[in-house]
Amino acid sequence: MSVDLLRARAALSRLFEPSDMVGLALVSAAGPEQALQIATGGRQVSSALIHKTAGILTSVGVAGKGYALAEGLKRWRPRVADLAPDRDLETIRRLGGELLIPEDPRWPEALSHLELGMPLCLWVRGQLAGGLPDMKRTVALVGSRDATGYGLSITGDLSAGLASRGYTVVSGGAYGIDAQAHRAALAATLPEAAGSGISTIAVMACGADRFYPAGNEDLLRAIAEHGLLLSEVPPGSAPTRWRFLQRNRIIAALSAVTVVVEARWRSGALNTAHHAAELGREVGAVPGSVYSANSAGCHRLLRDGSAVCVTDAQEVAELAGPLTQEVPEVAQAVESASQSGPGSAARAREKRSDHDGLAVEDLLLLDALPVRSDTSIDKLASVAGLPVAGVRAGLARLELEGLAIRAGPDGWRRGKR
Amino acid sequence: MSVDLLRARAALSRLFEPSDMVGLALVSAAGPEQALQIATGGRQVSSALIHKTAGILTSVGVAGKGYALAEGLKRWRPRVADLAPDRDLETIRRLGGELLIPEDPRWPEALSHLELGMPLCLWVRGQLAGGLPDMKRTVALVGSRDATGYGLSITGDLSAGLASRGYTVVSGGAYGIDAQAHRAALAATLPEAAGSGISTIAVMACGADRFYPAGNEDLLRAIAEHGLLLSEVPPGSAPTRWRFLQRNRIIAALSAVTVVVEARWRSGALNTAHHAAELGREVGAVPGSVYSANSAGCHRLLRDGSAVCVTDAQEVAELAGPLTQEVPEVAQAVESASQSGPGSAARAREKRSDHDGLAVEDLLLLDALPVRSDTSIDKLASVAGLPVAGVRAGLARLELEGLAIRAGPDGWRRGKR
């Protein structure tokens, strides 16, 4: 892979804000190296290229007027003096990381679903040896920073359950739900399984050299060591609101499913969910109390049909679809041990009833059988509303099930299965 | 209306179990009076009638073999001796009630959607003067008997909110969610509004003369006095499992929306929801904790797409569609006072942020403005990634909003809206 390509994309990632569609169209039309020359004013832009760039913008629905590129050039000019791609590449290398670019075979295929909005590159720290995990085994867990105890609890259960099933948990490295998702995934990765997979990925809105927010420093350091920390903006970049919003599209694109665990009526997590829906990815939402403002955003997604209700790791895994890739044996063992998520517990508590699986006639007959006294077949026929022959046949069936007890030549009462 | 019709339907409702499709097909083919004569063995059944009955059964998808009617006759025979329609009619009259039959103009149109499964008649106690309320202003609230405090709380909020908006709340008169739904609807009916509408209807699985379960006697008595208590089975009938299941179809058919407030993974309330869905009625489910077994049934409905997520009375009312009928003024006043359900409270707590409604350029600029120091326009252009002219224009807009403060000839900092 050409060093010039790496340098060009490194520089462009500082010149352009994330999702600068004009810049991305220019790169698409001229290639990264020529685009950098043009964007920095080192090369005149031909009218053919202006036309081609405008065409690309029009094709993706961005108002692609002729002056879009001219506007872009004005926008990029003030940053040209700040460009130092070699320094940035050296910074990420010093941190044990590297710059991943679309020309690299390890570039995640899943990001190409962002089309023109695909990041220029990813500044990565962590265990990139085998590339990013397959989208099919990647799930995003997102939610509010000011999480409730309920939200933290279910996030821990979901994340641990998914990690132990062999899924990678993606989130945004923020306080609250994000931090809990990363933490539980890291903790669920057993020592024996270490190295067999990436349990968690944090996608940052700031440079990958910064641990932001500061309170998550230890956690983010652990992710950079045992998982992956990545960002489309170069080292030193500050986390701005725009970058937070754009960062969310990367979280959504990397994941087969995006689950919103807790979110207020208006929340950044909903933005991630919308990105996922736009990409045709599955969206899950965890229900909660209708009195909790932190679940209002989840209920909003459920209500408008944008999300599927998920209550445990198994249901999230079902949304992600079957795992085609091989799951390590250790993870399989953990999986079978951890089948008892909250939802499955609720189901398991439901015990089988006497009347389960009975045909209508037998149900009518069972209800007509007295518990504490005996009754005759004629009386049963009248009470149950069944023919006498039907009562005889039904009593034989119920007797086999232990639900009817013969108490004499013509006397019957109810039994207990 | 013919007394013979009343007597025939009264007798048939004792002879047939609810939803005895063969019996109902016979009534449909021969009319109630002739059907009674045949069902009681007082009249031979012609081969033409056998054919017609079988045809009706086939048309509704019930296996309509030729011997279906013969089987029915055997089933009904044991009950013939128990028939006493005059006594039953006298009983309901003595209780201040009456027998409502499909030939009565007050018969609710909504029940005809049950087609062949429409009840033969309804044994009614209560305020029937103006007939049953329009389906469009009727909502069913159903759920577990062993409700949690959470379930009771939201049921009370929903029911009171709906009743004060002019809706009639239908339920099954059972313990738990049902009882709370009836109670809150009765309580929400202000004295001034009394008589203007029926706040609640209990559909019973036993005879309307019985207050079952006994612990709800006072409540059911109040419903029979101020609302409506109804049943398709005649006075004296016991509540059997079959009758509970069939009763649910009446609850669903009478209501524009069926809301499951709390239900276990397997619950009778889900049966009501399925009836509602089969009738093409709206189904709502209230979300709750994923750790609560009592919400597992609701989440199941949300997950498989059978129900819409509802969190307050307003959302339920939206499902029911706009009220065409006139709402009493008192109810309107209460309505506007009670707009603050749980869901709306969660939304209201969300306050407007500084960056709301800003265009992307202004968002980038706002994030680039320092809070505690001043900065220059050139620096802002580089940090925000905007052209210098764009920064000037943006600062002017943000200054108008109070979000940017001029701190000298070329110095700017952030303001607070």
Interface residues (C-beta under 8 A of the other chain):
Chain A: L15 F16 E17 D20 E71 K74 R75 W76 R77 P78 R79 A81 D82 Y150 S153 I154 T240 R241 W242 R264 W265 R266 V286 P287 G288 S289 V290 Y291 S292 A293 S295 A296 C298 H299 L302 R303 V308 C309 V310 T311 D312 E315 P342 G343 A345 A346 R347 R349 E350 H355 V360 L363 L364 L366 D367 A368 D378 A381 S382 G385 L386 P387 V388 A389 G390
Chain B: L15 F16 E17 D20 E71 K74 R75 W76 R77 P78 R79 A81 D82 Y150 S153 I154 T240 R241 W242 R264 W265 R266 V286 P287 G288 S289 V290 Y291 S292 A293 S295 A296 C298 H299 L302 R303 V308 C309 V310 T311 D312 E315 P342 G343 A345 A346 R347 R349 E350 H355 V360 L363 L364 L366 D367 A368 D378 A381 S382 G385 L386 P387 V388 A389 G390
